[in-house]
């Protein structure tokens, strides 16, 4: 099951994507793009929208 994908942007920042039910990765818009990795991992763990863990 696709939960989350974190993509390195090459400048020390990362962008978060979530897996749709059809297998497509979609950018997660509830967090500003190009965040440090710790902010991304915190967002996945907290899951304020319920998109990662339901």
NUVOVO-311895 format. One record per residue: x, y, z of N, C-alpha, C in turn. Coordinates in steps of 0.02 Angstrom, whole numbers, plus 32768, in hexadecimal, padded with zeros to 4 digits. Layout:
<recs>
XYZXYZXYZ
...
</recs>
This chain:
<recs>
802A7FC68000800080008000802C803E8000
801F806B7FD3804580AA7FCF802C80D98006
805980ED80338047811A806A80608160805C
80A18167805580BF81A9804B80FF81A28022
810E81D67FFD814D81D97FD8816B821E7FE5
81AB821D7FF481D0825B8001820482637FCA
8202829B7FA7823082A57F6F826182DE7F81
82A082CE7F7782D582FF7F8382D883307F49
82D883707F5882D783A47F24831C83BB7F0F
835183A17F30839583B17F1B83B483EE7F3C
838E84127F6283A9844E7F8383A384497FCF
83A0840C7FE8839A84018030835284008049
83228403801B82DC8402802F82B983C7800E
827D83B980278258837E8014820F83908006
81ED83687FDD81A783727FCE818383307FDD
814783357FFA812182FB801080E982EB7FDE
80E082AB7FD180AB82927FA58085825B7FCA
804582537FB9801E821C7FD5800781EE7F9D
7FFD81AF7FAE7FE8817E7F7D7F9D817C7F77
7F8481867F3A7F3C81817F2F7F2881377F29
7EE9812A7F2C7ED280E47F2A7EDF80C27EE7
7EEB80EA7EB37EF980CE7E717F4380C77E62
7F6E80D37E957FB580CA7E8E7FDB81077E76
7FBB81407E6F7FDB817D7E597FF381A57E95
802E81C47E8E804881F07EC3803082377EB6
801582577EEB7FFB829B7EE6801C82C67F1B
802F83037F08804F83307F388020833F7F72
803B833E7FAC8016834D7FEA801883997FF3
7FDE83BA7FEC7FDC84037FEB7FD184238030
7FC683FB80647FB9841880A67FF9842A80CC
8032842380AC8073843680C88098845B8091
80B6849380A280DC84B88070810F848B804F
811A8496800E814C846E7FEB819284818002
81C184567FF28208846080008215846A804B
820184398071820B843980BA8248840F80CC
8266841C8107829B83F0811F827D83AB812F
82A58378812C828D83338135826A83298178
8280834981AD8260834181EE8218835A81ED
820A839081CA81C683AA81C5819A8379819F
81B5835A816B818F832A8143817E82EC816E
81AF82D2819281A3829781BB817182A681F3
817582E18210814582F5824480FE82F78227
80F7831281EB80B5831881CC809782D281BF
80C082A481A780A98260819B8093823F81DD
80BB8248821080AC822B8251806D82478271
80648289826D802982A982897FEB829C825F
7FF4829A821D7FBE828D81ED7F7E82B581FC
7F8382F881FC7F49832182107F0D831B81E0
7F17830681A37EE0830081737EC682B8816F
7EE98288818C7ED4824281897EE282218146
7F0C8240811C7F18822580DA7F4C81ED80DA
7F7881EB810B7FAC81B8810C7F96817A8133
7F7B8183816E7F6B814B819A7F20814181A3
7EF8816A81827EAF816281857E94818281BF
</recs>
